[in-house]
Amino acid sequence: MANTFSLILVLVTLVTGVVWVLEKLVWGKERQQTVADVETKTNETLSKDVAAKVHPQPWWVENSVSIFPVIAFVLVLRSFIYEPFQIPSGSMMPTLLVGDFILVEKFSYGIKDPVFQSKLVETGEPKRGDIAVFRYPPQPNIDYIKRVVGLPGDTIRYTEDKQICVQATGTSECKPVEQSDAKQSPFYQDGVALIEAKEQLGEVKHNILISSVRHDNVAAYQPRAYRNEWVVPEGEYFMMGDNRDNSADSRYWGFVPEANFVGKAVAIWISFEFERDADSVLPSWIPTGVRFNRIGGLT
């Protein structure tokens, strides 16, 4: 869907751009010449309204010339600078909530063409701890958002007590990721309050949620041969949600190729609440409030 929209946006920009150029260089000058010829024959300067009737501008040319600068600006902004995304699920709680609308920095991991997503300019690579949007590997037309945990060459272990252990490339020791300040959170799953703890991945400190009663389905881990240990291939990354017991991530469907990355989530620009009574007549997509306290940067 995202690629389809990008393709449509590029095509509309190209078509309106061609019309805009032809209007400025050819058609507009032809109309001016026609008006000038009439003024020469009548020896009279035509008013703007009369001149428009002598050689009228077609409606589709007028519309194309009007919308081209706007469409071109949107294309450049969305394709190369920032793109808005909506958070549809709770897999990144407490960092991101359902109803958060985020800005994704498109140039963080390279400047790519908007249709085929081929990298045109190298600008950087995903870093441990980044919150990143990427195309879901099993179904690339769907966008996912998770946190970068494992870099190419890393060995990642996820223990039974829900502790991440990272053995970085070139090291011989698997170092547990620091977790601290565990406490009961205001978030619930299956009627049980989740535990909120602080975690540090690389230079990034953030909060995670853990269920005290839920256990991973280790048999569903991918690839199964390694059970709770993964060696991240070159050019790929291991991604996890901050809501550790309610996240379909690299534990279950594998690694994310670098080519699948869309960009880095950097800010929440608006956050809507969708809490309503069961007997409400309003459609579920209509917000019930705005969480102004959530607007700002991300960690």
Secondary structure, DSSP 8 states (H G I E B T S, - for coil): -HHHHHHHHHHHHHHHHHHHHHIIIIIHHHHHHHHHHHHHHHTS---HHHHHHHS---HHHHHHHHHHHHHHHHHHIIIIIEEEEE--SSTTTTTS-TTEEEEEETTTT-EE-TTT--EEE------TT-EEEEE-TTSTTSEEEEEEEE-TT-EEEE-TTS-EEEE-TT-S--EE-EEEEEEEEEEEETTEEEEEEEEEETTEEEEEEE-SS----GGG-SSGGGTTEEE--TTEEEEE-SBTTS---HHHH--EEGGGEEEEEEEEEEEEE----TT--S-TTS-SEE-GGG-EE--
